[in-house]
Amino acid sequence: MIRFLSVLFVLLMSNSAYGIKAKPTVVLLSVDGFSFSYLQKYQPKNILSFAKSGASAQLLPVYPSKTFPNHLSIITGRYPVNHGIIHNRFYHSELAKYYALGAGKKDKAWLIAAPFWSVAEQNAIKSAIYFWPESETIGHTPPSYNIPYNKSTSNSKRIDQLITWLKLPIDERPNFIASYFSTIDSVGHHFGFDTPELITAINDFDELFGYFLAKIKSDIAYPVNIILVSDHGMVPIVEKAQIPIDTVFKGIKRKPSGIKITYSDTQLFIYFDKDKVTNKTRIAIENKLQLNNVKNGKSYNIYTKGNYPQHWHFNANLAIVPDIIVESTAPSIFTWKKVLTEFNGATHGFDPQSDSRLHGIFMAAGPNIVRGKVLKPFSNIHIYPLMNKLFELNESKEIDGQLSVLESIIE
């Protein structure tokens, strides 16, 4: 009897007893607006130490380098036209609706690709989300634990909740956790580079991240893989480079029947209703936009549907893709009435190939990650297949990311 119990104990303690293998734990943290250039410029000690303990690289944002498109590309492994969220604000001509941040919680038509937490849940992997763009979306399997965005919640409270989740009993504990931190982005917008406010924000997060790593080491008895990313970097803006919207559309009626426009500081999206706007009118508008651009010193570019730069991955004949994109070039931004712009600050949204300061960070470390590996810059769509592989899930044919990009960092 004693011998039987001893053999049973050994079997139960094995990771692969009766073919059952322990699930790994993966924590994905996103630091909004953390430029890769900040690492060298501000030397955050805990983040740099973490990078050396695992794998790291410059992370290339998808176009446009805005928060929601990039966070959804990270979590779905798809380009914006394929997950449905192509900007922080845009128009859907078939729905006849404008997208606003978080609209997926009321209409499943917006986010058309499954986020990783949904795939995890479908494979019996509990997930927990503490702030992630569109984490409340309907139409996809929700996470087991989900705390919706609340800007008044401190970063330290979020980190403590992550530790609390990691300490749960094994049958309640999430194996996939994702969280998002926006303070560095907010400070970058309002104060810009090389300011005491930005330095303080970076140092504060670095200390908090160090605290998080220390708590895992001291309080968590099992191994944890951590992936630290950012959605985009930042580019300084200056007042003399502002482009008033009125000068872009001078001589063009902006609110006629059949034309919809969405505004941001870096892109203007123009949509035509084909039943109401003739080809002649469309060409006339395009020509007028080009003429106004010349008068504005060619401080922006004008592109038409089907002729967008290939690396944007926007040349799809979809209802969310605008007919014309007016694209500003840094440090120029679009400004319009009733919008307060902080000209001493910085922004993002520009073509990420235009300025390396728009590049974000990627770092991963843990029991399943190779130590001390520095990779070439890669697109954030490739993070999804990395997480897929860490959980040993079947490769998805419905994503744009490729496992081959990051497979070499897996132990």
KOLLO-444510 format. One record per residue (C-alpha): residue in three letters; residue number from 1; y, x, z. Coordinates in Angstrom, 2 decimals. Layout:
BEGIN
ALA_NUM_Y_X_Z
...
//
This chain:
BEGIN
MET_1_0.00_0.00_0.00
ILE_2_2.40_2.82_0.91
ARG_3_1.57_4.62_-2.32
PHE_4_2.21_1.43_-4.33
LEU_5_5.63_0.93_-2.72
SER_6_6.55_4.56_-3.40
VAL_7_5.70_4.24_-7.10
LEU_8_7.64_0.95_-7.31
PHE_9_10.69_2.56_-5.70
VAL_10_10.69_5.40_-8.24
LEU_11_10.46_2.91_-11.10
LEU_12_13.30_0.78_-9.80
MET_13_15.52_3.80_-9.28
SER_14_15.01_4.93_-12.86
ASN_15_17.77_4.06_-15.35
SER_16_15.16_2.85_-17.78
ALA_17_12.74_1.01_-15.54
TYR_18_10.71_-1.42_-17.67
GLY_19_13.05_-0.60_-20.60
ILE_20_16.19_-1.70_-18.76
LYS_21_19.01_0.80_-19.03
ALA_22_22.08_0.77_-16.78
LYS_23_25.21_-0.38_-18.58
PRO_24_28.05_2.12_-18.81
THR_25_31.53_1.31_-17.51
VAL_26_34.55_1.68_-19.79
VAL_27_38.19_1.30_-18.71
LEU_28_40.77_1.06_-21.50
LEU_29_44.39_1.64_-20.44
SER_30_47.37_1.25_-22.79
VAL_31_50.79_2.72_-22.02
ASP_32_53.23_0.87_-24.27
GLY_33_55.74_3.09_-26.05
PHE_34_54.35_6.44_-24.86
SER_35_55.09_8.86_-27.71
PHE_36_52.76_11.80_-28.28
SER_37_55.92_13.93_-28.25
TYR_38_56.43_13.03_-24.56
LEU_39_53.44_15.19_-23.57
GLN_40_55.11_18.44_-24.60
LYS_41_58.63_17.34_-23.76
TYR_42_58.01_15.97_-20.24
GLN_43_54.70_17.61_-19.21
PRO_44_53.10_14.77_-17.17
LYS_45_50.61_16.82_-15.14
ASN_46_47.93_14.21_-14.41
ILE_47_47.83_12.91_-17.97
LEU_48_47.65_16.45_-19.40
SER_49_44.90_17.39_-16.94
PHE_50_42.97_14.27_-17.91
ALA_51_43.29_15.18_-21.60
LYS_52_41.74_18.60_-20.98
SER_53_38.81_17.01_-19.13
GLY_54_37.73_15.06_-22.19
ALA_55_38.83_14.43_-25.78
SER_56_42.37_13.93_-27.05
ALA_57_44.40_13.38_-30.22
GLN_58_47.56_11.98_-31.68
LEU_59_46.97_8.27_-32.24
LEU_60_48.40_6.82_-35.44
PRO_61_49.78_3.28_-35.18
VAL_62_49.04_0.72_-37.85
TYR_63_51.98_-0.70_-39.79
PRO_64_54.30_-1.96_-38.48
SER_65_54.54_0.16_-35.33
LYS_66_55.15_-2.88_-33.12
THR_67_53.40_-3.78_-29.87
PHE_68_51.32_-6.83_-30.76
PRO_69_49.94_-5.74_-34.15
ASN_70_48.84_-2.41_-32.68
HIS_71_47.29_-3.73_-29.49
LEU_72_45.31_-6.22_-31.55
SER_73_44.19_-3.47_-33.94
ILE_74_43.01_-1.39_-30.98
ILE_75_41.04_-4.27_-29.48
THR_76_39.61_-5.69_-32.74
GLY_77_39.16_-2.57_-34.86
ARG_78_40.95_-4.29_-37.73
TYR_79_44.17_-3.85_-39.67
PRO_80_46.83_-6.50_-38.91
VAL_81_46.22_-8.53_-42.09
ASN_82_42.56_-8.77_-41.04
HIS_83_43.09_-9.75_-37.39
GLY_84_46.01_-12.04_-38.18
ILE_85_48.86_-10.68_-36.02
ILE_86_51.01_-8.77_-38.52
HIS_87_54.17_-8.50_-36.40
ASN_88_55.63_-9.62_-33.08
ARG_89_57.15_-12.50_-35.07
PHE_90_56.23_-13.77_-38.54
TYR_91_55.61_-16.94_-40.53
HIS_92_52.35_-18.57_-41.62
SER_93_52.99_-20.55_-44.79
GLU_94_49.77_-22.59_-44.61
LEU_95_50.29_-23.56_-40.97
ALA_96_54.03_-23.95_-41.58
LYS_97_54.57_-22.29_-38.21
TYR_98_56.25_-19.20_-36.81
TYR_99_54.21_-16.84_-34.67
ALA_100_55.69_-15.89_-31.31
LEU_101_54.20_-13.55_-28.72
GLY_102_51.07_-15.03_-27.18
ALA_103_50.86_-18.04_-29.52
GLY_104_47.08_-17.62_-29.72
LYS_105_46.65_-19.35_-26.37
LYS_106_47.66_-22.63_-28.03
ASP_107_46.31_-22.22_-31.55
LYS_108_43.12_-20.37_-32.49
ALA_109_44.33_-20.00_-36.10
TRP_110_46.48_-16.97_-35.22
LEU_111_43.98_-14.35_-34.03
ILE_112_41.19_-14.42_-36.62
ALA_113_39.21_-11.35_-35.49
ALA_114_37.16_-11.18_-32.31
PRO_115_38.62_-8.96_-29.56
PHE_116_36.26_-6.47_-27.97
TRP_117_36.07_-8.40_-24.70
SER_118_34.61_-11.36_-26.60
VAL_119_31.95_-9.21_-28.24
ALA_120_31.17_-7.66_-24.84
GLU_121_30.75_-11.05_-23.18
GLN_122_28.47_-12.22_-25.99
ASN_123_26.28_-9.20_-25.23
ALA_124_26.07_-9.95_-21.49
ILE_125_28.73_-7.34_-20.65
LYS_126_31.24_-8.70_-18.17
SER_127_34.86_-7.91_-19.05
ALA_128_38.12_-8.00_-17.10
ILE_129_41.60_-8.00_-18.60
TYR_130_44.81_-7.35_-16.67
PHE_131_47.55_-7.94_-19.25
TRP_132_46.67_-7.37_-22.89
PRO_133_48.45_-8.99_-25.83
GLU_134_46.67_-12.25_-26.75
SER_135_44.19_-12.00_-23.86
GLU_136_44.58_-15.77_-23.42
THR_137_43.73_-16.52_-27.04
ILE_138_41.47_-19.49_-27.69
GLY_139_38.72_-19.62_-30.28
HIS_140_36.95_-16.50_-28.97
THR_141_34.73_-15.95_-25.93
PRO_142_37.10_-15.29_-23.00
PRO_143_36.72_-12.42_-20.53
SER_144_35.01_-13.08_-17.21
TYR_145_38.23_-12.11_-15.43
ASN_146_41.68_-12.47_-16.97
ILE_147_45.12_-12.06_-15.44
PRO_148_47.85_-13.25_-17.86
TYR_149_51.00_-11.24_-18.43
ASN_150_53.69_-11.42_-15.77
LYS_151_56.50_-8.89_-16.14
SER_152_57.32_-9.03_-12.42
THR_153_53.91_-7.62_-11.41
SER_154_54.17_-3.95_-10.45
ASN_155_52.10_-1.24_-12.11
SER_156_50.63_-0.25_-8.75
LYS_157_49.36_-3.79_-8.14
ARG_158_47.62_-3.71_-11.53
ILE_159_45.94_-0.39_-10.77
ASP_160_44.76_-1.62_-7.36
GLN_161_43.24_-4.67_-9.02
LEU_162_41.32_-2.45_-11.44
ILE_163_39.88_-0.55_-8.48
THR_164_39.00_-3.85_-6.81
TRP_165_37.09_-4.94_-9.91
LEU_166_35.24_-1.62_-10.02
LYS_167_34.19_-2.09_-6.37
LEU_168_32.60_-5.51_-6.93
PRO_169_28.84_-5.96_-6.40
ILE_170_26.87_-5.00_-9.48
ASP_171_26.12_-8.61_-10.47
GLU_172_29.86_-9.49_-10.37
ARG_173_31.34_-6.22_-11.59
PRO_174_32.89_-5.98_-15.07
ASN_175_31.64_-3.11_-17.22
PHE_176_34.57_-3.33_-19.61
ILE_177_38.12_-3.38_-18.23
ALA_178_41.38_-3.29_-20.20
SER_179_44.96_-3.18_-18.94
TYR_180_48.45_-2.71_-20.35
PHE_181_51.59_-1.08_-18.91
SER_182_55.00_-1.74_-20.45
THR_183_57.56_0.05_-18.27
ILE_184_57.87_3.24_-20.37
ASP_185_58.46_1.16_-23.50
SER_186_61.13_-0.93_-21.78
VAL_187_62.96_2.11_-20.43
GLY_188_62.73_3.86_-23.80
HIS_189_64.37_0.88_-25.50
HIS_190_67.27_0.70_-23.06
PHE_191_67.95_4.35_-22.26
GLY_192_66.34_6.49_-24.99
PHE_193_65.06_10.08_-24.92
ASP_194_65.99_12.82_-22.47
THR_195_67.42_10.44_-19.90
PRO_196_66.78_10.42_-16.14
GLU_197_65.48_6.85_-16.43
LEU_198_62.81_7.75_-19.00
ILE_199_61.77_10.88_-17.11
THR_200_61.40_8.81_-13.93
ALA_201_59.34_6.15_-15.71
ILE_202_56.97_8.77_-17.16
ASN_203_56.62_10.58_-13.83
ASP_204_55.99_7.31_-11.99
PHE_205_53.21_6.32_-14.35
ASP_206_51.75_9.83_-14.26
GLU_207_51.57_9.70_-10.46
LEU_208_49.99_6.25_-10.60
PHE_209_47.44_7.42_-13.15
GLY_210_46.63_10.39_-10.90
TYR_211_46.15_7.97_-8.01
PHE_212_43.82_5.86_-10.17
LEU_213_41.68_8.89_-11.07
ALA_214_41.56_9.98_-7.41
LYS_215_40.49_6.50_-6.24
ILE_216_37.69_6.41_-8.79
LYS_217_36.50_9.82_-7.62
SER_218_36.61_8.91_-3.94
ASP_219_35.72_5.19_-3.92
ILE_220_33.50_4.52_-6.94
ALA_221_29.90_5.66_-6.60
TYR_222_28.95_5.36_-10.28
PRO_223_30.32_7.07_-13.42
VAL_224_33.28_5.60_-15.29
ASN_225_34.51_6.34_-18.83
ILE_226_38.29_6.09_-19.16
ILE_227_40.22_5.73_-22.41
LEU_228_43.99_6.19_-22.23
VAL_229_46.04_5.18_-25.29
SER_230_49.48_4.07_-26.40
ASP_231_50.33_1.65_-29.17
HIS_232_53.22_3.62_-30.68
GLY_233_55.95_6.13_-29.95
MET_234_59.73_5.82_-30.14
VAL_235_62.62_6.90_-32.37
PRO_236_66.26_7.17_-31.17
ILE_237_68.80_4.82_-32.73
VAL_238_72.55_5.23_-33.13
GLU_239_75.33_2.68_-33.48
LYS_240_76.74_4.13_-36.70
ALA_241_73.41_3.47_-38.43
GLN_242_73.31_-0.27_-37.71
ILE_243_72.82_-2.61_-40.68
PRO_244_74.37_-6.05_-40.13
ILE_245_72.09_-8.76_-41.49
ASP_246_75.01_-10.40_-43.27
THR_247_75.41_-7.34_-45.49
VAL_248_71.72_-7.42_-46.47
PHE_249_71.91_-11.06_-47.54
LYS_250_75.47_-11.09_-48.87
GLY_251_75.64_-13.63_-51.69
ILE_252_72.20_-15.09_-50.80
LYS_253_71.68_-18.41_-49.06
ARG_254_69.36_-17.75_-46.15
LYS_255_68.45_-21.32_-45.28
PRO_256_67.72_-23.11_-48.54
SER_257_64.63_-25.27_-48.85
GLY_258_61.58_-23.16_-49.62
ILE_259_62.69_-19.87_-48.05
LYS_260_61.69_-18.64_-44.60
ILE_261_62.90_-15.40_-43.00
THR_262_61.79_-13.68_-39.81
TYR_263_63.98_-11.01_-38.26
SER_264_63.34_-7.83_-36.29
ASP_265_65.31_-4.63_-35.88
THR_266_63.04_-2.79_-38.32
GLN_267_61.71_-5.42_-40.75
LEU_268_62.93_-8.57_-42.44
PHE_269_60.06_-10.74_-43.72
ILE_270_60.93_-13.17_-46.53
TYR_271_58.56_-15.99_-47.54
PHE_272_58.90_-18.23_-50.60
ASP_273_57.42_-21.69_-51.02
LYS_274_56.00_-21.49_-54.54
ASP_275_56.47_-25.23_-55.02
LYS_276_60.18_-25.06_-54.24
VAL_277_61.34_-21.63_-55.35
THR_278_61.20_-20.88_-59.06
ASN_279_60.29_-17.46_-60.40
LYS_280_63.83_-17.17_-61.79
THR_281_65.35_-17.79_-58.35
ARG_282_62.97_-15.33_-56.77
ILE_283_63.89_-12.58_-59.23
ALA_284_67.59_-13.29_-58.71
ILE_285_67.15_-12.90_-54.95
GLU_286_65.25_-9.63_-55.37
ASN_287_67.97_-8.27_-57.65
LYS_288_70.72_-9.29_-55.24
LEU_289_68.89_-7.63_-52.33
GLN_290_68.64_-4.40_-54.33
LEU_291_72.35_-4.53_-55.22
ASN_292_73.30_-5.05_-51.57
ASN_293_71.09_-2.12_-50.60
VAL_294_73.06_0.16_-52.92
LYS_295_76.28_-1.04_-51.27
ASN_296_74.71_-0.32_-47.86
GLY_297_74.00_3.27_-48.82
LYS_298_70.28_2.66_-49.41
SER_299_69.63_2.71_-45.67
TYR_300_66.58_0.50_-46.10
ASN_301_63.80_-0.14_-48.64
ILE_302_62.80_-3.36_-50.38
TYR_303_59.19_-4.08_-51.29
THR_304_57.51_-7.08_-52.93
LYS_305_54.12_-8.63_-52.26
GLY_306_51.34_-6.81_-54.06
ASN_307_53.41_-3.62_-54.25
TYR_308_53.51_-2.59_-50.62
PRO_309_52.61_1.04_-49.77
GLN_310_48.81_1.38_-49.67
HIS_311_48.76_2.85_-46.17
TRP_312_50.34_-0.36_-44.83
HIS_313_47.18_-2.29_-45.78
PHE_314_49.41_-5.28_-46.55
ASN_315_48.44_-5.94_-50.16
ALA_316_46.41_-9.05_-49.47
ASN_317_47.19_-12.46_-50.90
LEU_318_47.31_-14.21_-47.54
ALA_319_49.59_-16.87_-46.09
ILE_320_50.81_-14.49_-43.36
VAL_321_51.88_-11.74_-45.78
PRO_322_55.55_-12.04_-46.77
ASP_323_56.70_-12.11_-50.38
ILE_324_59.40_-9.52_-49.67
ILE_325_59.69_-6.95_-46.89
VAL_326_63.05_-5.33_-46.25
GLU_327_62.16_-2.19_-44.31
SER_328_64.73_-0.17_-42.38
THR_329_64.42_3.60_-42.11
ALA_330_65.13_5.42_-38.85
PRO_331_67.61_5.70_-37.27
SER_332_68.94_2.61_-39.08
ILE_333_68.18_-0.81_-37.62
PHE_334_69.06_-4.37_-38.54
THR_335_71.45_-6.21_-36.25
TRP_336_72.56_-9.83_-36.20
LYS_337_74.74_-12.23_-34.27
LYS_338_73.73_-13.13_-30.72
VAL_339_71.39_-10.14_-30.47
LEU_340_72.39_-7.42_-28.02
THR_341_71.29_-3.98_-29.19
GLU_342_71.17_-0.95_-26.90
PHE_343_72.52_1.76_-29.22
ASN_344_72.02_4.47_-26.64
GLY_345_68.29_3.76_-26.62
ALA_346_65.34_3.95_-28.98
THR_347_63.06_1.62_-30.88
HIS_348_59.89_1.42_-32.95
GLY_349_58.45_-0.66_-35.76
PHE_350_59.25_1.73_-38.59
ASP_351_56.56_3.00_-40.94
PRO_352_54.52_5.33_-38.66
GLN_353_54.12_7.81_-41.50
SER_354_57.89_8.31_-41.59
ASP_355_58.29_10.02_-38.22
SER_356_55.72_11.73_-35.98
ARG_357_57.63_10.57_-32.89
LEU_358_56.13_7.14_-33.61
HIS_359_52.65_8.53_-33.00
GLY_360_50.92_7.50_-29.78
ILE_361_48.33_9.16_-27.53
PHE_362_44.56_9.00_-27.33
MET_363_42.58_10.51_-24.46
ALA_364_39.06_9.79_-23.29
ALA_365_37.01_11.31_-20.49
GLY_366_33.91_10.43_-18.52
PRO_367_30.15_10.92_-18.36
ASN_368_29.65_9.90_-21.99
ILE_369_32.56_11.89_-23.45
VAL_370_32.55_15.51_-24.61
ARG_371_34.87_17.79_-22.62
GLY_372_37.75_19.80_-24.06
LYS_373_37.73_18.44_-27.61
VAL_374_40.99_18.10_-29.55
LEU_375_40.74_15.87_-32.62
LYS_376_42.85_15.49_-35.72
PRO_377_45.23_12.50_-35.69
PHE_378_43.45_9.21_-36.43
SER_379_44.26_5.50_-36.72
ASN_380_43.87_3.27_-33.68
ILE_381_41.42_0.98_-35.54
HIS_382_38.70_3.55_-34.77
ILE_383_38.78_3.01_-30.99
TYR_384_36.78_-0.22_-31.26
PRO_385_33.67_1.40_-32.82
LEU_386_33.84_4.12_-30.15
MET_387_33.63_1.49_-27.40
ASN_388_30.93_-0.30_-29.36
LYS_389_28.85_2.88_-29.40
LEU_390_29.43_3.64_-25.72
PHE_391_27.84_0.26_-24.93
GLU_392_25.14_0.85_-27.56
LEU_393_25.96_-2.38_-29.35
ASN_394_25.03_-2.94_-32.97
GLU_395_27.56_-1.59_-35.45
SER_396_29.85_-4.33_-36.71
LYS_397_30.34_-4.74_-40.45
GLU_398_33.34_-6.98_-39.82
ILE_399_35.74_-4.26_-38.66
ASP_400_37.85_-1.69_-40.49
GLY_401_37.27_1.10_-37.98
GLN_402_34.59_3.71_-38.60
LEU_403_32.28_5.18_-35.95
SER_404_32.18_8.49_-37.83
VAL_405_35.79_9.22_-36.81
LEU_406_35.01_9.48_-33.07
GLU_407_31.22_9.82_-32.94
SER_408_31.52_13.57_-32.27
ILE_409_33.13_13.00_-28.85
ILE_410_30.21_10.98_-27.49
GLU_411_27.75_12.89_-25.29
//
